[in-house]
Amino acid sequence: MSGIETQIFNKYLEIKQDLVFNIKDVWNRKNYYTKKYRGNMLTNINVAVEYTTDGNKKLQIFVEHDKRWVRDVLIFNSKGIVSSNVKMNLGNNE
């Protein structure tokens, strides 16, 4: 991976770690977490906090810079993480 791709991936990991560590607060403070991680003119960062149709909790993390990106969709239930679906196009990994 190039330097910028490493930075993109590290930012994704930072956000994921914060959200998972504070998972109980995330749904009580949706607006805080969706606004805490914002991009800038060059980098698009988006965190979405939602519920699935079957009542589980869903977190989406997206970090993109210069058409290089990482996206993760995490599904939680009362016992913890049910699934994590990470997709990226870093390091020619589309």
C-alpha positions in Angstrom: 0.0 0.0 0.0 1.1 3.5 -0.7 1.5 6.1 2.1 -1.9 7.7 1.5 -3.6 4.2 1.4 -2.0 3.4 4.7 -3.3 6.7 6.1 -6.8 5.9 4.8 -6.7 2.4 6.4 -5.4 3.8 9.7 -8.1 6.4 9.8 -10.7 3.6 9.2 -9.2 1.5 12.1 -9.2 4.5 14.4 -12.9 5.2 13.8 -13.8 1.5 14.1 -11.9 1.1 17.3 -13.6 4.2 18.8 -17.1 3.0 17.8 -16.6 -0.6 18.9 -15.1 0.5 22.2 -18.0 2.9 22.9 -20.7 0.8 21.3 -23.2 1.3 24.1 -23.0 5.0 23.7 -23.2 5.1 19.9 -27.0 4.5 19.7 -27.7 6.9 22.6 -25.5 9.6 20.9 -26.1 9.0 17.2 -25.7 12.6 16.1 -22.5 13.0 18.1 -20.8 10.0 16.4 -22.1 10.7 12.9 -20.8 14.3 13.2 -17.6 13.5 15.1 -16.1 11.8 12.0 -16.4 14.2 9.1 -14.2 14.6 6.1 -12.8 17.7 4.6 -12.3 19.1 1.0 -10.0 16.2 0.1 -11.2 13.3 2.2 -14.8 11.8 2.5 -15.5 10.2 5.9 -19.0 9.0 6.7 -20.3 7.1 9.7 -23.9 5.9 9.7 -25.8 4.5 12.6 -29.0 2.5 11.8 -31.1 -0.5 12.6 -31.6 -3.5 10.3 -35.0 -4.8 9.3 -34.6 -7.6 11.8 -33.9 -5.2 14.7 -30.1 -5.5 14.9 -27.9 -2.5 15.0 -25.9 -1.5 12.0 -22.8 0.7 11.8 -21.4 1.8 8.4 -17.9 3.3 8.2 -16.6 4.8 4.9 -13.3 6.6 4.4 -12.3 7.8 0.9 -9.5 9.9 -0.5 -8.6 10.3 -4.2 -10.8 7.4 -5.3 -9.2 5.0 -2.8 -11.6 3.8 -0.1 -12.5 1.5 2.8 -16.0 0.6 3.7 -17.2 -1.6 6.6 -20.7 -2.6 7.6 -20.9 -3.9 11.1 -24.0 -5.7 12.4 -24.5 -5.9 16.2 -27.0 -7.7 18.4 -27.3 -7.7 22.2 -24.4 -10.2 22.4 -22.0 -8.3 20.3 -20.8 -8.2 16.7 -22.7 -10.5 14.4 -20.8 -9.6 11.2 -18.3 -7.2 9.7 -18.2 -6.8 5.9 -15.1 -4.9 4.9 -14.6 -3.8 1.3 -11.8 -1.7 0.0 -9.9 -0.8 -3.2 -6.5 -0.1 -1.5 -3.4 -1.8 -2.8 -5.3 -2.9 -6.0 -7.6 -4.9 -3.8 -11.0 -4.3 -5.5 
